[in-house]
């Protein structure tokens, strides 16, 4: 179950599902064991991307909450980062759920 801005999303999330939650707008609740990969970006990073990659004023953009969307490129970026974390045994701050995902690199196709 996921709550954002008074909206409730109930359902089974599959591998590759994406949720976009602007800061302070999200609450998650799981029934049973679950695994996920979460990213958190600073406002300054989002502004830098808006300026450099989108060539637009960041004040003209907003991040809209989304539930269970699919984007193969975002999923691939996540898997690449997960593999890099595993290969480099990085000292990243990761949750126990993510740590359990990087124990077996064959499960993720990391080489």
Order of alpha helices (4+ residues) and beta strands (2+ residues): beta-beta-beta-beta-alpha-beta-alpha-alpha-alpha
